[in-house]
Amino acid sequence: MSSPNGESAMPHTPLELKEVLYIETNEGASLPFEVVGILEDPQESISYAVLVHEPETEGEEQFIVTDLAGNLLENDVLAQEILDDFLTYVHGDEDGAADEEPG
């Protein structure tokens, strides 16, 4: 799916893991972002998608947070909180798996 800034004129079913969303940059490039996590805010009953762009050349991964329709969150503070929660969860799983002994 290609859309400028994650917004689409046509309705879209909720994003799913491993789905790729193309985000248009200010420079006019279109970058693929893969859904790597879906988090739900149980108090608000709202879900968010965490997407990552992994550059082909050496470079740092870029993360974005959208609603399940693929629209970028405008609230940067909320987006950062969701991303921080996601990264904490992912790194916590990695640490726990490394501590376990095969059994």
OpenMM code with the backbone's topology and positions (N, CA, C; nanometers):
from openmm import Vec3, app, unit

residues = "MET SER SER PRO ASN GLY GLU SER ALA MET PRO HIS THR PRO LEU GLU LEU LYS GLU VAL LEU TYR ILE GLU THR ASN GLU GLY ALA SER LEU PRO PHE GLU VAL VAL GLY ILE LEU GLU ASP PRO GLN GLU SER ILE SER TYR ALA VAL LEU VAL HIS GLU PRO GLU THR GLU GLY GLU GLU GLN PHE ILE VAL THR ASP LEU ALA GLY ASN LEU LEU GLU ASN ASP VAL LEU ALA GLN GLU ILE LEU ASP ASP PHE LEU THR TYR VAL HIS GLY ASP GLU ASP GLY ALA ALA ASP GLU GLU PRO GLY".split()
positions = [
    Vec3(0.0846, -0.1160, 0.0000),
    Vec3(0.0000, 0.0000, 0.0000),
    Vec3(0.0897, 0.1230, 0.0000),
    Vec3(0.0628, 0.2156, -0.0866),
    Vec3(0.1417, 0.3379, -0.0930),
    Vec3(0.0532, 0.4550, -0.0543),
    Vec3(0.1049, 0.5398, 0.0314),
    Vec3(0.0275, 0.6557, 0.0718),
    Vec3(0.1187, 0.7637, 0.1263),
    Vec3(0.0860, 0.8905, 0.0976),
    Vec3(0.1671, 0.9984, 0.1531),
    Vec3(0.1426, 1.0089, 0.3027),
    Vec3(0.2507, 1.0033, 0.3785),
    Vec3(0.2448, 1.0164, 0.5238),
    Vec3(0.1512, 0.9167, 0.5884),
    Vec3(0.1352, 0.8017, 0.5250),
    Vec3(0.0552, 0.6973, 0.5853),
    Vec3(-0.0938, 0.7169, 0.5727),
    Vec3(-0.1379, 0.8228, 0.5077),
    Vec3(-0.2802, 0.8471, 0.4962),
    Vec3(-0.3294, 0.7999, 0.3606),
    Vec3(-0.4445, 0.7357, 0.3611),
    Vec3(-0.4973, 0.6796, 0.2381),
    Vec3(-0.6387, 0.7305, 0.2160),
    Vec3(-0.6723, 0.7591, 0.0906),
    Vec3(-0.8054, 0.8064, 0.0576),
    Vec3(-0.9059, 0.6914, 0.0607),
    Vec3(-0.8583, 0.5692, 0.0353),
    Vec3(-0.9509, 0.4569, 0.0353),
    Vec3(-0.9474, 0.3870, 0.1710),
    Vec3(-1.0631, 0.3300, 0.2106),
    Vec3(-1.0664, 0.2604, 0.3392),
    Vec3(-0.9710, 0.1422, 0.3385),
    Vec3(-0.9176, 0.1109, 0.4528),
    Vec3(-0.8201, 0.0037, 0.4641),
    Vec3(-0.8564, -0.0827, 0.5838),
    Vec3(-0.8422, -0.2116, 0.5669),
    Vec3(-0.8633, -0.2997, 0.6801),
    Vec3(-0.7503, -0.2756, 0.7791),
    Vec3(-0.7674, -0.3139, 0.9030),
    Vec3(-0.6606, -0.2897, 1.0017),
    Vec3(-0.5279, -0.3514, 0.9586),
    Vec3(-0.4208, -0.2801, 0.9883),
    Vec3(-0.2871, -0.3310, 0.9595),
    Vec3(-0.2626, -0.4594, 1.0374),
    Vec3(-0.1829, -0.5471, 0.9787),
    Vec3(-0.1473, -0.6723, 1.0429),
    Vec3(0.0043, -0.6852, 1.0461),
    Vec3(0.0546, -0.7710, 1.1340),
    Vec3(0.1985, -0.7946, 1.1428),
    Vec3(0.2540, -0.8352, 1.0071),
    Vec3(0.3727, -0.7873, 0.9786),
    Vec3(0.4492, -0.8144, 0.8567),
    Vec3(0.3942, -0.7438, 0.7331),
    Vec3(0.2854, -0.6685, 0.7470),
    Vec3(0.2336, -0.5917, 0.6345),
    Vec3(0.3278, -0.4745, 0.6085),
    Vec3(0.3432, -0.4371, 0.4817),
    Vec3(0.4336, -0.3281, 0.4451),
    Vec3(0.3513, -0.2082, 0.4017),
    Vec3(0.3860, -0.0932, 0.4580),
    Vec3(0.3215, 0.0335, 0.4270),
    Vec3(0.4284, 0.1256, 0.3702),
    Vec3(0.4029, 0.1857, 0.2566),
    Vec3(0.5001, 0.2769, 0.1958),
    Vec3(0.4679, 0.4199, 0.2389),
    Vec3(0.5665, 0.4843, 0.2988),
    Vec3(0.5507, 0.6207, 0.3484),
    Vec3(0.6312, 0.7146, 0.2598),
    Vec3(0.5656, 0.8186, 0.2141),
    Vec3(0.6317, 0.9178, 0.1286),
    Vec3(0.7004, 1.0225, 0.2161),
    Vec3(0.8288, 1.0454, 0.1908),
    Vec3(0.9049, 1.1432, 0.2680),
    Vec3(0.8854, 1.2826, 0.2100),
    Vec3(0.9329, 1.3833, 0.2832),
    Vec3(0.9264, 1.5213, 0.2342),
    Vec3(1.0086, 1.5398, 0.1080),
    Vec3(1.1112, 1.4533, 0.0893),
    Vec3(1.1976, 1.4630, -0.0280),
    Vec3(1.1359, 1.3921, -0.1493),
    Vec3(1.0205, 1.3281, -0.1310),
    Vec3(0.9537, 1.2617, -0.2417),
    Vec3(0.9852, 1.1132, -0.2554),
    Vec3(1.0706, 1.0612, -0.1699),
    Vec3(1.1017, 0.9179, -0.1739),
    Vec3(0.9882, 0.8408, -0.1067),
    Vec3(0.9734, 0.7157, -0.1436),
    Vec3(0.8732, 0.6287, -0.0834),
    Vec3(0.9463, 0.5139, -0.0148),
    Vec3(0.9382, 0.5083, 0.1184),
    Vec3(1.0125, 0.4092, 0.1955),
    Vec3(0.9191, 0.3005, 0.2491),
    Vec3(0.9618, 0.1737, 0.2400),
    Vec3(0.8794, 0.0651, 0.2938),
    Vec3(0.8978, 0.0514, 0.4453),
    Vec3(0.7880, 0.0502, 0.5168),
    Vec3(0.7881, 0.0283, 0.6610),
    Vec3(0.7067, -0.0977, 0.6879),
    Vec3(0.7667, -0.1918, 0.7616),
    Vec3(0.6987, -0.3176, 0.7932),
    Vec3(0.6401, -0.3119, 0.9331),
    Vec3(0.5176, -0.3608, 0.9477),
    Vec3(0.4536, -0.3671, 1.0792),
    Vec3(0.5240, -0.4745, 1.1608),
    Vec3(0.5839, -0.4338, 1.2721),
    Vec3(0.6568, -0.5275, 1.3583),
    Vec3(0.5898, -0.5447, 1.4937),
    Vec3(0.4887, -0.4646, 1.5214),
    Vec3(0.4188, -0.4780, 1.6482),
    Vec3(0.2857, -0.4067, 1.6461),
    Vec3(0.1914, -0.4629, 1.7197),
    Vec3(0.0620, -0.3988, 1.7383),
    Vec3(0.0369, -0.3951, 1.8883),
    Vec3(0.0163, -0.2745, 1.9398),
    Vec3(-0.0044, -0.2565, 2.0827),
    Vec3(-0.1422, -0.1980, 2.1070),
    Vec3(-0.2066, -0.2423, 2.2138),
    Vec3(-0.3390, -0.1927, 2.2484),
    Vec3(-0.3322, -0.1167, 2.3792),
    Vec3(-0.3990, -0.0026, 2.3820),
    Vec3(-0.4140, 0.0729, 2.5056),
    Vec3(-0.5439, 0.0248, 2.5696),
    Vec3(-0.5344, -0.0599, 2.6737),
    Vec3(-0.6561, -0.1188, 2.7303),
    Vec3(-0.7510, -0.0157, 2.7919),
    Vec3(-0.6974, 0.0955, 2.8400),
    Vec3(-0.7834, 0.1982, 2.8993),
    Vec3(-0.8645, 0.2697, 2.7929),
    Vec3(-0.8057, 0.2918, 2.6759),
    Vec3(-0.8718, 0.3654, 2.5688),
    Vec3(-0.9348, 0.2734, 2.4645),
    Vec3(-0.9034, 0.1439, 2.4713),
    Vec3(-0.9491, 0.0457, 2.3712),
    Vec3(-0.9107, 0.0880, 2.2296),
    Vec3(-0.7878, 0.1374, 2.2164),
    Vec3(-0.7343, 0.1785, 2.0874),
    Vec3(-0.6063, 0.1002, 2.0634),
    Vec3(-0.5871, 0.0568, 1.9395),
    Vec3(-0.4646, -0.0160, 1.9052),
    Vec3(-0.3786, 0.0683, 1.8129),
    Vec3(-0.2491, 0.0476, 1.8235),
    Vec3(-0.1513, 0.1194, 1.7420),
    Vec3(-0.0563, 0.0201, 1.6777),
    Vec3(-0.0035, 0.0567, 1.5624),
    Vec3(0.0935, -0.0275, 1.4933),
    Vec3(0.2306, 0.0385, 1.5004),
    Vec3(0.3328, -0.0422, 1.5255),
    Vec3(0.4715, 0.0036, 1.5230),
    Vec3(0.5327, -0.0535, 1.3965),
    Vec3(0.5903, 0.0346, 1.3153),
    Vec3(0.6493, -0.0065, 1.1880),
    Vec3(0.7959, 0.0324, 1.1848),
    Vec3(0.8755, -0.0443, 1.1095),
    Vec3(1.0180, -0.0168, 1.1001),
    Vec3(1.0601, -0.0166, 0.9534),
    Vec3(1.1515, 0.0749, 0.9223),
    Vec3(1.2172, 0.0791, 0.7906),
    Vec3(1.3628, 0.0441, 0.8143),
    Vec3(1.4071, -0.0621, 0.7477),
    Vec3(1.5470, -0.1028, 0.7589),
    Vec3(1.6169, -0.0645, 0.6295),
    Vec3(1.7091, 0.0328, 0.6358),
    Vec3(1.7782, 0.0777, 0.5145),
    Vec3(1.8589, -0.0345, 0.4512),
    Vec3(1.8665, -0.0310, 0.3181),
    Vec3(1.9424, -0.1330, 0.2453),
    Vec3(2.0913, -0.1232, 0.2747),
    Vec3(2.1404, -0.0009, 0.2918),
    Vec3(2.2808, 0.0182, 0.3265),
    Vec3(2.2922, 0.0292, 0.4778),
    Vec3(2.4150, 0.0311, 0.5252),
    Vec3(2.4364, 0.0449, 0.6689),
    Vec3(2.3695, 0.1726, 0.7179),
    Vec3(2.2947, 0.1597, 0.8213),
    Vec3(2.2278, 0.2753, 0.8778),
    Vec3(2.1342, 0.2322, 0.9883),
    Vec3(2.0814, 0.3292, 1.0582),
    Vec3(1.9950, 0.3023, 1.1712),
    Vec3(1.8518, 0.2792, 1.1251),
    Vec3(1.7849, 0.1843, 1.1894),
    Vec3(1.6448, 0.1589, 1.1603),
    Vec3(1.5625, 0.2822, 1.1956),
    Vec3(1.4551, 0.3032, 1.1205),
    Vec3(1.3640, 0.4127, 1.1492),
    Vec3(1.2304, 0.3529, 1.1908),
    Vec3(1.1756, 0.4013, 1.3007),
    Vec3(1.0469, 0.3533, 1.3494),
    Vec3(0.9421, 0.4616, 1.3335),
    Vec3(0.8188, 0.4181, 1.3082),
    Vec3(0.7041, 0.5086, 1.3093),
    Vec3(0.5913, 0.4386, 1.3836),
    Vec3(0.4941, 0.5172, 1.4294),
    Vec3(0.3763, 0.4629, 1.4963),
    Vec3(0.2540, 0.5174, 1.4248),
    Vec3(0.1610, 0.4259, 1.3933),
    Vec3(0.0380, 0.4646, 1.3247),
    Vec3(-0.0821, 0.4087, 1.3994),
    Vec3(-0.2004, 0.4549, 1.3584),
    Vec3(-0.3199, 0.3854, 1.4038),
    Vec3(-0.3339, 0.2615, 1.3159),
    Vec3(-0.4341, 0.1796, 1.3391),
    Vec3(-0.4448, 0.0548, 1.2629),
    Vec3(-0.4875, 0.0760, 1.1183),
    Vec3(-0.5275, 0.1988, 1.0836),
    Vec3(-0.5605, 0.2299, 0.9444),
    Vec3(-0.4364, 0.2765, 0.8681),
    Vec3(-0.3231, 0.2922, 0.9380),
    Vec3(-0.1993, 0.3335, 0.8728),
    Vec3(-0.1742, 0.4824, 0.8755),
    Vec3(-0.2526, 0.5572, 0.9522),
    Vec3(-0.2324, 0.7020, 0.9631),
    Vec3(-0.1295, 0.7322, 1.0710),
    Vec3(-0.0287, 0.8116, 1.0365),
    Vec3(0.0732, 0.8504, 1.1343),
    Vec3(0.0097, 0.9234, 1.2508),
    Vec3(0.0586, 0.8957, 1.3717),
    Vec3(0.0089, 0.9678, 1.4886),
    Vec3(0.0633, 1.1094, 1.4869),
    Vec3(-0.0231, 1.2049, 1.5105),
    Vec3(0.0199, 1.3445, 1.5141),
    Vec3(0.0757, 1.3824, 1.6503),
    Vec3(0.0385, 1.3085, 1.7531),
    Vec3(0.0842, 1.3351, 1.8893),
    Vec3(0.2203, 1.2678, 1.9080),
    Vec3(0.3278, 1.3452, 1.8944),
    Vec3(0.4631, 1.2909, 1.9024),
    Vec3(0.4937, 1.2290, 2.0380),
    Vec3(0.4398, 1.2861, 2.1440),
    Vec3(0.4652, 1.2344, 2.2790),
    Vec3(0.4022, 1.0957, 2.2926),
    Vec3(0.2784, 1.0812, 2.2479),
    Vec3(0.2106, 0.9519, 2.2532),
    Vec3(0.2837, 0.8498, 2.1667),
    Vec3(0.3235, 0.8897, 2.0466),
    Vec3(0.3956, 0.7994, 1.9561),
    Vec3(0.5251, 0.7511, 2.0214),
    Vec3(0.5978, 0.8400, 2.0885),
    Vec3(0.7230, 0.8019, 2.1541),
    Vec3(0.6965, 0.7061, 2.2702),
    Vec3(0.5889, 0.7299, 2.3466),
    Vec3(0.5540, 0.6407, 2.4573),
    Vec3(0.5234, 0.5002, 2.4048),
    Vec3(0.4479, 0.4922, 2.2959),
    Vec3(0.4124, 0.3628, 2.2372),
    Vec3(0.5383, 0.2927, 2.1876),
    Vec3(0.6250, 0.3668, 2.1197),
    Vec3(0.7495, 0.3081, 2.0697),
    Vec3(0.8373, 0.2604, 2.1851),
    Vec3(0.8488, 0.3403, 2.2911),
    Vec3(0.9282, 0.3009, 2.4077),
    Vec3(0.8734, 0.1733, 2.4708),
    Vec3(0.7391, 0.1649, 2.4836),
    Vec3(0.6771, 0.0445, 2.5395),
    Vec3(0.7072, -0.0768, 2.4525),
    Vec3(0.6978, -0.0589, 2.3211),
    Vec3(0.7248, -0.1680, 2.2282),
    Vec3(0.8696, -0.2153, 2.2404),
    Vec3(0.9637, -0.1213, 2.2399),
    Vec3(1.1051, -0.1577, 2.2470),
    Vec3(1.1387, -0.2229, 2.3811),
    Vec3(1.0783, -0.1763, 2.4888),
    Vec3(1.0988, -0.2376, 2.6200),
    Vec3(1.0476, -0.3807, 2.6182),
    Vec3(0.9306, -0.4022, 2.5593),
    Vec3(0.8729, -0.5358, 2.5503),
    Vec3(0.9630, -0.6282, 2.4678),
    Vec3(1.0090, -0.5806, 2.3533),
    Vec3(1.0936, -0.6620, 2.2655),
    Vec3(1.2251, -0.6960, 2.3343),
    Vec3(1.2902, -0.5975, 2.3930),
    Vec3(1.4180, -0.6217, 2.4586),
    Vec3(1.4007, -0.7064, 2.5842),
    Vec3(1.2877, -0.6943, 2.6512),
    Vec3(1.2597, -0.7780, 2.7677),
    Vec3(1.2465, -0.9237, 2.7275),
    Vec3(1.1812, -0.9496, 2.6135),
    Vec3(1.1685, -1.0865, 2.5628),
    Vec3(1.3047, -1.1433, 2.5271),
    Vec3(1.3884, -1.0619, 2.4644),
    Vec3(1.5214, -1.1091, 2.4253),
    Vec3(1.6037, -1.1431, 2.5487),
    Vec3(1.5960, -1.0582, 2.6514),
    Vec3(1.6717, -1.0833, 2.7741),
    Vec3(1.6219, -1.2100, 2.8429),
    Vec3(1.4894, -1.2272, 2.8484),
    Vec3(1.4330, -1.3458, 2.9123),
    Vec3(1.4697, -1.4724, 2.8382),
    Vec3(1.4683, -1.4686, 2.7075),
    Vec3(1.5022, -1.5870, 2.6278),
    Vec3(1.6490, -1.6225, 2.6452),
    Vec3(1.7333, -1.5222, 2.6604),
    Vec3(1.8775, -1.5477, 2.6744),
    Vec3(1.9074, -1.6095, 2.8106),
    Vec3(1.8246, -1.5791, 2.9130),
    Vec3(1.8494, -1.6308, 3.0463),
    Vec3(1.8004, -1.7740, 3.0640),
    Vec3(1.7079, -1.8182, 2.9775),
    Vec3(1.6522, -1.9522, 2.9915),
    Vec3(1.7492, -2.0578, 2.9420),
    Vec3(1.7487, -2.1697, 3.0135),
    Vec3(1.8322, -2.2812, 2.9692),
    Vec3(1.7450, -2.3772, 2.8903),
    Vec3(1.8000, -2.4368, 2.7840),
    Vec3(1.7191, -2.5336, 2.7096),
    Vec3(1.6794, -2.6487, 2.7997),
    Vec3(1.5556, -2.6955, 2.7849),
    Vec3(1.5167, -2.7951, 2.8785),
    Vec3(1.4477, -2.9059, 2.8181),
] * unit.nanometer
topology = app.Topology()
chain = topology.addChain("A")
for resn in residues:
    res = topology.addResidue(resn, chain)
    for name in ("N", "CA", "C"):
        topology.addAtom(name, app.Element.getBySymbol(name[0]), res)
